[in-house]
């Protein structure tokens, strides 16, 4: 009914690309700092919520990145 996680496109495009570039420039993998995603995505499945008999507040739906009806 609810999904919350990092934006996968950002993880692959930004973080992995930057780390791969560092390795290709000769940086040792142990010297590359660990990076965490900074942007996350919220997806709400209203069909699943209705099946479970739950009501999702309108204010939450407005803040969701994607709403599945």
C-alpha positions as CSV (number, residue, x, y, z in Angstrom):
1,X,0.0,0.0,0.0
2,X,2.9,2.4,0.7
3,X,6.4,2.5,-0.7
4,X,9.2,4.7,0.5
5,X,12.7,4.5,-0.8
6,X,15.6,6.2,-2.6
7,X,15.1,7.3,-6.2
8,X,16.9,4.5,-8.0
9,X,17.7,6.7,-11.0
10,X,19.6,9.1,-8.7
11,X,21.5,6.2,-7.1
12,X,22.7,4.8,-10.4
13,X,23.2,8.1,-12.2
14,X,24.8,10.2,-9.5
15,X,26.4,8.0,-6.9
16,X,27.5,5.0,-8.9
17,X,28.7,7.1,-11.8
18,X,30.7,9.3,-9.5
19,X,32.3,6.3,-7.8
20,X,33.1,4.6,-11.2
21,X,34.7,7.8,-12.4
22,X,36.8,8.0,-9.3
23,X,38.0,4.4,-9.8
24,X,38.8,5.1,-13.4
25,X,40.9,8.1,-12.4
26,X,43.0,5.8,-10.2
27,X,41.4,6.3,-6.7
28,X,41.6,3.2,-4.6
29,X,38.1,1.8,-3.8
30,X,38.9,1.9,-0.1
31,X,39.5,5.6,-0.3
32,X,36.2,6.5,-1.9
33,X,33.7,7.8,0.7
34,X,30.4,6.0,1.2
35,X,27.5,8.0,-0.1
36,X,23.9,7.7,0.7
37,X,20.9,8.8,-1.4
38,X,19.6,12.3,-0.6
39,X,16.2,12.1,-2.4
40,X,13.5,9.6,-1.7
41,X,10.2,8.7,-3.3
42,X,6.8,8.0,-1.7
43,X,4.3,5.8,-3.7
44,X,0.8,5.2,-2.4
45,X,-1.4,2.4,-3.7
46,X,-5.0,3.5,-3.1
47,X,-6.4,0.3,-4.5
48,X,-4.6,-1.8,-1.8
49,X,-5.6,0.7,0.9
50,X,-9.2,0.4,0.0
51,X,-9.0,-3.4,-0.1
52,X,-7.6,-3.3,3.5
53,X,-10.3,-0.8,4.5
54,X,-7.9,2.0,5.2
55,X,-8.3,5.7,4.4
56,X,-5.3,7.6,3.4
57,X,-5.4,11.3,4.4
58,X,-5.7,13.8,1.5
59,X,-2.7,15.8,2.8
60,X,-0.5,12.7,2.6
61,X,-1.7,12.0,-1.0
62,X,-0.8,15.5,-2.0
63,X,2.8,15.0,-0.8
64,X,3.2,11.6,-2.4
65,X,5.4,11.4,-5.5
66,X,3.1,8.9,-7.2
67,X,-0.5,7.7,-6.4
68,X,-1.7,4.4,-7.9
69,X,-5.5,4.4,-8.1
